[in-house]
Amino acid sequence: MKQNTTFAAAFLIFLAISSADAHDTWLLPNHSETVPKTEVTLDLTSGMAFPELETGPKRARIQAANCRLAGETFDIKEISEDPQSLRFETEVPAAGVAAFWVKFPPKEIEIKPEQVHEYLEEIGGSAALRKEWSEMKPPRCRELYSKHQKTFIRVGTATADDQSLKEAFGVALEIAPEQDPTTLKTGGGFSVRVLKDGKPFPVFPLNAIAGGETKGETRKTDAEGRVSLPLEKFGPWLLRGTEVRKSSKLDADWESDFTTLTINVLEKE
């Protein structure tokens, strides 16, 4: 069965690197709703069967872990390793929609030349990117890749400043909600913007897959970086996308960013 773009790209990368860095990587809270002044727990894991916890990255691999709530941003300091996930724990001090995100620094890998064509095909690589690859002498793929994960938790009653969730969080590639991500229901859609370096990223393929499914639906962003994705099943969902570009660095041929966002969809009454 043909896999969707990001999943297939991650699988190809798995052929060249350790399982801790392979597949999709996502950040998932234990509960999608809580009250102020309570502690929340989130798991960061890499795997092939969302939302199952499979392989946790090493603590040393994390560049930053942050929370933004009620207009304030703070670091998450309680981080512990588990074979199946990297666990984050923090108190949410106020009401609103809490946004959590994790950044990894770039990591080097090398993909075999015979895998690159399929890699670019699966992630929807542009004609210009394919041309650059075909003209590369010698044909090689030394890649620097980065992963960026985001999720949300509703804390008590949302406030007006939750509109700030639509803004960029300062990561290279991110998915920003155009509506409250904690009140989504089945049968509706979820409108988001994809931002690259804080700016709208047009014609970017974004995939949405429900928990327990093996294939989601992929749609491309419009000229303003916006896209609406259908939500037909209640429970956890994973939004994911990959951007690959030719590198100008001496020690790399390509650079890539993987971005994911998890949401919880409520059953329509």
Secondary structure, DSSP 8 states (H G I E B T S, - for coil): ----HHHHHHHHHHTTS-GGG-SEEEEEES-SEE-TTEEEEEEEEEESSTTS--B---GGG-SEEEEEETTEEEE--EEEEETTEEEEEEEE-SSEEEEEEEE---EEEEE-HHHHHHHHHHTT--HHHHHHHHT-SS--EEEEEEEEEEEEEEESS--GGGGGGGS--S-SEEEEESS-TTS-BTTEEEEEEEEETTEE--S-EEEEEETT-S--EEEE--TTSEEEEEE-S-EEEEEEEEEEEE--STT-SEEEEEEEEEEEEB---
